[in-house]
Amino acid sequence: MGIGGISIWQLLIILAIVIMLFGTKRLRTIGSDLGSAVKGFRKSMGDDDSEAQKASSEEEEQPSPRNDGNDKA
């Protein structure tokens, strides 16, 4: 038994059919494009996290305005 009830021979047959349909060059470019997309996604998620941490640390550093009761409006 293989993955989810699919044997190794069935996986090899599916792989052979995919290679015949798309060709190795096309599969290589698809894999490369997919890898760069995942890499860009991870980078953007990391940038968002670092920006959020930077913003929260800046908010902690700034003193909150106090109301002294001397409002001149």
N, C-alpha and C positions, 0 to 999 in steps of 0.2 A: 504494500500500500504506500502510495506517495502522499502528496499534499492534497488533502481534502478528498481522498478516494481516487485521485488520478495517479496512475502508475507512471514510472519513469519513461516507459516506452511511449505512452500517450503524449507526454511532455515533449519528447524528442520529435515525434511526428508533427506536433503543432509548431515546434521551432523550425523544422524543415520547411513546412508550408509557408510560414511567415518569411523565411529567408528567400524562398522562391518568388513570393509575391512582391516583396519590397527590394530585395537585393541588399548586399552587405554595406554598400556605400550609403544608401539611403538610411539604413538602420543606424549606421555610425553617426550620420548628421542629426538624426532624430534624437539619439542618445546624448550627443553633445549639446544640442539645443535644450533638451530637458534638464541636463546638468547645470547649464548656465542659468536657466530660469530658477531652479531651486537655490542656486548660490545667490542670485540677486534677491530672492525672497528672504533668505536668511539674513542677508546683509541689511535689507530694509527693516526687518523686524528688530535687528540689533540696534540700528540707528534710532528707531522709535523708542526703544527701551532706554537708550542712553539719553535721548532728549527729554524723556519724561523724568528720569532721575535728575538730570541737570536742572530742569524747571522746578522740581520739588525742593532741591537743595537751595536754589536761589530764593524761593519763597520763605524758607526757614531763616535765611540770612537777613532778609529785609524786616525791619521792625514794623509792627502794625501801628497805624496812626492812632494816637490817643485823643480823647475828647477831654480837654481841660475845663470845659465850661466857658471858655472865652471865644465863642463863635461870633465872628463878625461877618455877617452875610449881607 
